[in-house]
């Protein structure tokens, strides 16, 4: 680990290699359900001519960065699933490097950030954000939110660099244009001030633009709630039992490695990591909270834990470094523990999750194949996705003209596909 601090390029290369090791099989996956809706929306909103309509859409203007990136990915590489999957993996690598960059904060340090980044690279708990292209907003909100957080820390060192401050503010604005969960950034900036024992009264002015942007951002969304999809389709509610969802989500996030790490740190009385553990705990609490108002699941789905899993990574890093310090004279044992952490995560992604995502992609792939080679109407029974997914898949892959009609509502959808 010390060598990595002295050779950061080798550390960055190793972290990128771990990301590829974990997700190389997922690169071969076809588009999956909502991916087609993402591409269709990107065609509408991604070009410069569509930005006015995008700004007027209360839901999708909060995902503007992902729609624009999707649009240019298709322009550059066409409808090649490999290109889209590689772009998600590249973002995951960049986010892993940002976790490593947190080592610039003296309360974290480079040793802890290097270990945390390695765990973050292979951790399977947030796999949906990396594998499912439609979850691209999760990767982008992490990138811009983490960049804003890191730039704020660097600005605090001197308090005179206007460029760093403006860069942090700009990154926060891009985070808001990536996903609603970006509103956690101002509380995280306050966390930095509290941990650094800075006076909030002294720094309230630099915080005001961040707070103002968050308030205006939420106000615009709430004002459009009558037409906002997620306020009306049962996805989101301000009356959701967020406290219970938060508790269950934290338990799920910490299982298994988080609880093992906490137990090890308590057994070894590793009090030197207490400041880092407080930061990790606050990070997890804050970053999970926006998702706890979702109503379609009793806990936060895996793709929405991507931002929070950075906090888990620092918790695991503290336990791993404590173990490595206690068994410094037995490097083989330390390497064995590292392998014990990395291999199960990768194997799980290569096997079970790969099969699950192939199964999720199968309905739209079968639909497209039948539409391409079958003449006349096609009756689909128990289609597992919304009718808009079927329509988007056909429009994206085969062109406009196909019409999907809802025959009846059953346990799943019964559809009739009419050829052009």
C-alpha positions as CSV (number, residue, x, y, z in Angstrom):
1,X,0.0,0.0,0.0
2,X,2.8,2.4,0.8
3,X,4.3,1.7,-2.6
4,X,1.0,2.7,-4.2
5,X,1.2,6.1,-2.4
6,X,4.6,6.6,-3.9
7,X,3.5,5.5,-7.4
8,X,0.0,6.9,-7.9
9,X,-0.1,5.9,-11.6
10,X,0.4,2.3,-10.7
11,X,-2.3,2.6,-8.1
12,X,-4.7,4.1,-10.6
13,X,-3.9,1.4,-13.1
14,X,-4.5,-1.4,-10.5
15,X,-7.8,0.1,-9.6
16,X,-8.9,0.3,-13.2
17,X,-7.8,-3.3,-13.6
18,X,-10.0,-4.3,-10.7
19,X,-13.0,-2.6,-12.2
20,X,-12.5,-4.4,-15.5
21,X,-11.9,-7.7,-13.7
22,X,-15.2,-7.3,-11.9
23,X,-17.3,-6.2,-14.8
24,X,-15.7,-7.6,-18.0
25,X,-18.4,-10.2,-18.5
26,X,-21.2,-7.6,-18.3
27,X,-19.7,-5.8,-21.4
28,X,-21.2,-8.5,-23.6
29,X,-24.8,-7.9,-22.3
30,X,-27.4,-6.6,-24.8
31,X,-29.6,-3.7,-24.0
32,X,-31.9,-4.3,-21.0
33,X,-35.6,-3.0,-20.8
34,X,-35.3,0.7,-19.8
35,X,-32.1,1.1,-21.8
36,X,-34.3,1.5,-24.9
37,X,-36.3,4.2,-23.2
38,X,-33.1,5.9,-22.2
39,X,-31.9,5.9,-25.8
40,X,-35.3,7.1,-27.1
41,X,-35.3,10.0,-24.7
42,X,-31.7,10.8,-25.6
43,X,-32.7,11.1,-29.2
44,X,-35.5,13.6,-28.2
45,X,-33.6,15.6,-25.6
46,X,-29.9,15.1,-26.3
47,X,-29.3,17.3,-29.4
48,X,-29.0,21.1,-28.9
49,X,-32.4,21.5,-30.5
50,X,-34.0,19.4,-27.8
51,X,-32.6,21.3,-24.8
52,X,-35.5,23.7,-24.6
53,X,-38.0,20.8,-24.3
54,X,-35.6,19.1,-21.8
55,X,-35.5,22.2,-19.6
56,X,-39.3,22.2,-19.5
57,X,-39.6,18.6,-18.5
58,X,-39.6,18.5,-14.6
59,X,-38.4,14.9,-14.5
60,X,-35.8,14.5,-17.3
61,X,-34.1,17.9,-16.8
62,X,-32.8,16.3,-13.6
63,X,-31.2,13.6,-15.8
64,X,-29.9,15.9,-18.5
65,X,-26.2,14.9,-18.3
66,X,-27.1,11.2,-18.9
67,X,-29.4,11.9,-21.8
68,X,-26.8,14.1,-23.5
69,X,-24.1,11.5,-22.9
70,X,-26.3,8.8,-24.3
71,X,-27.1,10.9,-27.4
72,X,-23.4,11.5,-28.2
73,X,-22.5,7.8,-27.5
74,X,-25.0,6.7,-30.1
75,X,-23.8,9.4,-32.5
76,X,-20.3,8.2,-32.1
77,X,-20.8,4.4,-32.0
78,X,-24.3,3.7,-33.2
79,X,-26.5,1.2,-31.4
80,X,-23.7,-1.0,-30.2
81,X,-24.4,-2.3,-26.7
82,X,-20.7,-2.8,-26.1
83,X,-20.0,0.9,-26.6
84,X,-22.7,1.9,-24.1
85,X,-21.6,-0.8,-21.6
86,X,-18.0,0.4,-21.9
87,X,-19.0,4.0,-21.2
88,X,-20.6,2.9,-18.0
89,X,-17.5,0.9,-17.0
90,X,-15.3,3.9,-17.8
91,X,-17.4,6.1,-15.5
92,X,-17.1,3.5,-12.8
93,X,-13.3,3.6,-13.2
94,X,-13.4,7.4,-12.9
95,X,-15.5,7.2,-9.8
96,X,-13.2,4.6,-8.3
97,X,-10.3,7.1,-8.9
98,X,-12.3,9.8,-7.2
99,X,-12.7,7.6,-4.1
100,X,-8.9,7.2,-4.2
101,X,-8.6,11.0,-4.5
102,X,-10.4,11.4,-1.2
103,X,-7.0,10.6,0.3
104,X,-6.1,14.2,-0.2
105,X,-8.2,14.9,2.8
106,X,-5.9,14.5,5.8
107,X,-8.6,12.9,7.9
108,X,-8.8,10.0,5.4
109,X,-5.3,9.7,4.0
110,X,-4.0,7.9,1.0
111,X,-3.6,4.5,2.6
112,X,-7.3,4.4,3.5
113,X,-8.5,5.9,0.3
114,X,-6.5,3.3,-1.8
115,X,-7.9,0.4,0.1
116,X,-11.4,1.9,-0.1
117,X,-11.1,2.4,-3.8
118,X,-10.1,-1.2,-4.4
119,X,-13.1,-2.4,-2.5
120,X,-15.4,0.1,-4.3
121,X,-14.1,-1.2,-7.6
122,X,-15.3,-4.8,-7.1
123,X,-18.1,-4.4,-4.6
124,X,-21.2,-6.2,-6.0
125,X,-23.8,-4.4,-3.9
126,X,-24.1,-1.5,-6.3
127,X,-23.6,-3.6,-9.5
128,X,-26.9,-2.5,-11.0
129,X,-25.6,1.1,-11.4
130,X,-22.6,-0.2,-13.4
131,X,-24.2,-3.0,-15.5
132,X,-27.6,-1.5,-16.3
133,X,-27.1,1.3,-18.7
134,X,-30.4,3.0,-17.8
135,X,-28.9,3.6,-14.3
136,X,-26.3,5.9,-15.9
137,X,-27.6,8.9,-13.8
138,X,-26.3,7.1,-10.7
139,X,-22.8,7.0,-12.1
140,X,-22.9,10.6,-13.2
141,X,-24.4,12.0,-9.9
142,X,-21.6,10.2,-8.1
143,X,-18.9,11.7,-10.3
144,X,-20.1,15.3,-10.1
145,X,-21.1,15.1,-6.4
146,X,-17.8,13.5,-5.4
147,X,-15.9,16.0,-7.5
148,X,-17.7,18.9,-5.8
149,X,-17.0,17.4,-2.4
150,X,-13.3,17.0,-3.1
151,X,-12.9,20.4,-4.7
152,X,-14.5,21.9,-1.6
153,X,-12.0,20.2,0.6
154,X,-9.1,21.4,-1.5
155,X,-10.6,25.0,-1.5
156,X,-10.7,24.9,2.3
157,X,-7.0,24.4,2.5
158,X,-6.3,27.9,1.3
159,X,-9.7,29.6,1.3
160,X,-8.3,31.9,-1.4
161,X,-8.6,29.9,-4.6
162,X,-11.6,31.3,-6.3
163,X,-11.1,28.7,-9.1
164,X,-11.4,25.8,-6.8
165,X,-14.6,27.2,-5.2
166,X,-16.2,27.9,-8.5
167,X,-15.2,24.5,-9.8
168,X,-16.9,22.9,-6.8
169,X,-20.0,24.9,-7.4
170,X,-20.0,24.1,-11.1
171,X,-19.6,20.3,-10.3
172,X,-22.5,20.6,-7.9
173,X,-24.7,22.2,-10.6
174,X,-23.8,19.3,-13.0
175,X,-24.7,16.9,-10.2
176,X,-28.1,18.5,-9.9
177,X,-28.5,18.0,-13.6
178,X,-27.7,14.3,-13.2
179,X,-30.0,13.1,-10.4
180,X,-32.1,14.5,-7.6
181,X,-29.9,12.8,-5.0
182,X,-27.3,15.5,-5.6
183,X,-29.1,17.6,-3.0
184,X,-27.0,15.7,-0.4
185,X,-23.9,17.7,-1.4
186,X,-24.5,20.8,0.8
187,X,-25.0,18.7,4.0
188,X,-21.8,16.9,3.1
189,X,-20.0,20.2,2.7
190,X,-21.3,21.1,6.2
191,X,-19.9,17.8,7.4
192,X,-16.5,18.8,6.2
193,X,-16.7,22.0,8.1
194,X,-17.8,20.3,11.3
195,X,-15.1,17.6,11.1
196,X,-12.5,20.2,10.4
197,X,-13.8,22.3,13.2
198,X,-14.4,25.3,11.0
199,X,-16.8,28.0,12.1
200,X,-20.2,27.7,10.3
201,X,-20.8,31.3,11.0
202,X,-17.6,32.1,9.1
203,X,-18.3,29.9,6.1
204,X,-22.1,30.5,5.7
205,X,-21.5,32.8,2.8
206,X,-19.6,30.2,0.6
207,X,-22.3,27.7,1.5
208,X,-25.2,29.9,0.5
209,X,-25.0,29.3,-3.3
210,X,-25.0,25.6,-2.7
211,X,-28.0,25.8,-0.4
212,X,-29.9,28.2,-2.7
213,X,-29.4,26.0,-5.7
214,X,-30.8,23.0,-3.7
215,X,-33.8,24.9,-2.5
216,X,-34.6,26.3,-6.0
217,X,-34.1,22.8,-7.5
218,X,-36.5,21.2,-5.1
219,X,-39.0,24.0,-5.3
220,X,-39.1,23.7,-9.1
221,X,-39.7,20.0,-8.8
222,X,-42.4,20.3,-6.2
223,X,-44.2,23.1,-8.1
224,X,-44.5,20.8,-11.1
225,X,-45.7,17.8,-9.0
226,X,-49.1,17.7,-10.8
227,X,-47.3,16.9,-14.1
228,X,-44.1,15.2,-12.6
229,X,-44.2,11.5,-13.4
230,X,-42.7,10.3,-10.2
231,X,-45.1,12.2,-8.0
232,X,-48.1,10.5,-9.7
233,X,-47.0,7.0,-10.6
234,X,-46.4,5.8,-7.0
235,X,-42.6,6.0,-7.4
236,X,-42.0,8.8,-4.9
237,X,-43.9,10.3,-1.9
238,X,-43.0,12.8,0.7
239,X,-45.2,10.8,3.1
240,X,-43.1,7.6,2.7
241,X,-41.9,5.9,5.9
242,X,-38.4,7.1,5.1
243,X,-37.0,6.4,8.6
244,X,-37.9,2.7,8.3
245,X,-36.6,2.5,4.7
246,X,-33.4,4.2,5.8
247,X,-32.8,1.7,8.6
248,X,-33.5,-1.3,6.4
249,X,-31.3,0.1,3.6
250,X,-28.4,0.7,6.0
251,X,-28.6,-2.8,7.3
252,X,-28.6,-4.2,3.8
253,X,-25.7,-2.0,2.8
254,X,-23.6,-3.1,5.8
255,X,-24.4,-6.8,5.3
256,X,-22.0,-8.7,5.3
257,X,-18.7,-6.8,5.0
258,X,-19.8,-3.7,6.9
259,X,-20.8,-5.7,10.0
260,X,-17.7,-7.9,9.8
261,X,-15.5,-4.7,9.6
262,X,-17.3,-3.1,12.6
263,X,-16.9,-6.2,14.6
264,X,-13.2,-6.5,13.8
265,X,-12.5,-2.8,14.6
266,X,-14.4,-3.1,17.9
267,X,-12.5,-6.4,18.8
268,X,-9.2,-4.8,18.0
269,X,-10.1,-1.5,19.7
270,X,-8.9,0.4,16.6
271,X,-9.8,3.8,18.0
272,X,-7.4,5.6,15.5
273,X,-10.0,5.1,12.8
274,X,-12.9,6.7,14.8
275,X,-12.8,10.0,12.8
276,X,-12.9,8.0,9.5
277,X,-15.8,5.9,10.8
278,X,-17.8,9.0,11.7
279,X,-17.3,10.4,8.3
280,X,-18.3,7.1,6.7
281,X,-21.4,6.9,8.9
282,X,-22.5,10.5,8.1
283,X,-21.8,9.8,4.4
284,X,-24.0,6.7,4.4
285,X,-26.9,8.4,6.3
286,X,-26.9,11.4,4.0
287,X,-26.6,9.7,0.7
288,X,-29.2,7.1,1.3
289,X,-31.8,9.6,2.6
290,X,-33.1,11.0,-0.7
291,X,-33.8,7.5,-1.9
292,X,-35.8,6.6,1.2
293,X,-38.8,8.5,-0.1
294,X,-39.3,5.9,-2.9
295,X,-42.4,3.8,-2.4
296,X,-42.0,0.9,-4.8
297,X,-39.6,-1.1,-2.5
298,X,-39.2,-1.3,1.3
299,X,-35.5,-0.6,0.9
300,X,-33.2,1.3,-1.4
301,X,-32.6,-0.7,-4.7
302,X,-29.0,-1.7,-5.4
303,X,-28.4,0.9,-8.1
304,X,-29.3,3.7,-5.7
305,X,-26.7,2.6,-3.2
306,X,-23.9,3.5,-5.5
307,X,-23.2,6.9,-3.8
308,X,-23.6,5.4,-0.3
309,X,-21.3,2.5,-1.0
310,X,-18.3,4.9,-0.9
311,X,-19.0,5.2,2.9
312,X,-19.1,1.4,3.2
313,X,-15.8,1.2,1.3
314,X,-14.0,3.4,3.9
315,X,-15.4,1.3,6.7
316,X,-14.0,-1.9,5.1
317,X,-10.7,-0.1,4.4
318,X,-10.3,0.8,8.0
319,X,-10.8,-2.8,9.1
320,X,-8.5,-4.1,6.3
321,X,-5.7,-1.7,7.2
322,X,-6.0,-2.6,10.9
323,X,-5.7,-6.3,10.0
324,X,-2.7,-5.5,7.7
325,X,-1.0,-3.6,10.6
326,X,-1.5,-6.4,13.1
327,X,-0.1,-9.0,10.7
328,X,2.6,-6.9,9.0
329,X,5.0,-9.7,9.4
330,X,2.8,-12.1,7.5
331,X,2.2,-10.5,4.1
332,X,0.8,-13.8,2.7
333,X,-2.0,-13.6,5.2
334,X,-2.8,-10.0,4.2
335,X,-2.8,-10.9,0.5
336,X,-5.1,-13.9,1.3
337,X,-7.6,-11.6,3.0
338,X,-7.5,-9.2,0.0
339,X,-8.2,-12.2,-2.3
340,X,-11.0,-13.3,0.0
341,X,-12.6,-9.9,-0.4
342,X,-12.1,-9.5,-4.1
343,X,-12.7,-13.0,-5.5
344,X,-16.3,-13.6,-4.1
345,X,-17.5,-10.2,-5.4
346,X,-16.1,-10.9,-8.9
347,X,-17.4,-14.4,-9.0
348,X,-20.9,-13.3,-7.9
349,X,-20.9,-10.7,-10.8
350,X,-19.6,-13.2,-13.3
351,X,-22.2,-15.9,-12.5
352,X,-25.4,-15.1,-10.7
353,X,-25.7,-11.4,-11.7
354,X,-24.7,-12.2,-15.3
355,X,-27.5,-14.7,-15.6
356,X,-30.0,-12.4,-14.0
357,X,-29.3,-9.5,-16.4
358,X,-29.5,-11.9,-19.3
359,X,-32.9,-13.0,-18.1
360,X,-33.9,-9.3,-17.8
361,X,-32.8,-8.6,-21.4
362,X,-34.5,-11.7,-22.8
363,X,-38.1,-10.3,-23.2
364,X,-37.1,-7.3,-25.4
365,X,-34.6,-9.4,-27.3
366,X,-37.2,-12.0,-28.1
367,X,-39.7,-9.3,-29.0
368,X,-37.3,-7.7,-31.5
369,X,-36.3,-11.0,-33.0
370,X,-40.0,-12.0,-33.6
371,X,-40.8,-8.6,-35.0
372,X,-37.9,-8.8,-37.4
373,X,-38.7,-12.2,-38.8
374,X,-42.4,-12.7,-38.4
375,X,-45.1,-11.4,-40.8
376,X,-48.4,-10.2,-39.5
377,X,-49.5,-9.4,-36.0
378,X,-47.8,-10.9,-33.0
379,X,-49.5,-11.6,-29.7
380,X,-47.3,-11.3,-26.6
381,X,-48.7,-12.8,-23.4
382,X,-47.4,-11.8,-20.0
383,X,-44.8,-9.3,-21.2
384,X,-43.0,-8.4,-18.0
385,X,-42.3,-4.7,-18.7
386,X,-44.4,-1.6,-19.3
387,X,-45.9,-1.2,-22.8
388,X,-43.6,1.9,-23.3
389,X,-40.6,-0.4,-23.1
390,X,-41.9,-2.7,-25.8
391,X,-42.6,0.3,-28.0
392,X,-39.2,2.0,-27.3
393,X,-37.4,-1.3,-28.1
394,X,-39.0,-1.6,-31.5
395,X,-38.6,2.0,-32.4
396,X,-35.0,2.0,-31.4
397,X,-33.9,-1.2,-33.1
398,X,-36.3,-1.6,-36.0
399,X,-37.4,2.0,-36.7
400,X,-40.7,3.7,-36.4
401,X,-43.9,2.2,-37.7
402,X,-44.5,-0.7,-35.3
403,X,-47.4,-0.3,-33.1
404,X,-47.9,-2.0,-29.7
405,X,-51.4,-2.2,-28.3
406,X,-52.5,-3.3,-24.9
407,X,-54.9,-6.2,-25.2
408,X,-55.7,-6.6,-21.5
409,X,-54.2,-6.1,-18.1
410,X,-53.4,-9.3,-16.4
411,X,-50.7,-10.3,-13.9
412,X,-48.3,-9.1,-16.6
413,X,-49.1,-7.3,-19.9
414,X,-50.7,-9.0,-22.8
415,X,-49.7,-7.1,-25.9
416,X,-50.5,-7.2,-29.6
417,X,-47.7,-6.0,-32.0
418,X,-49.0,-4.6,-35.3
419,X,-46.4,-4.5,-38.1
420,X,-46.1,-1.3,-40.2
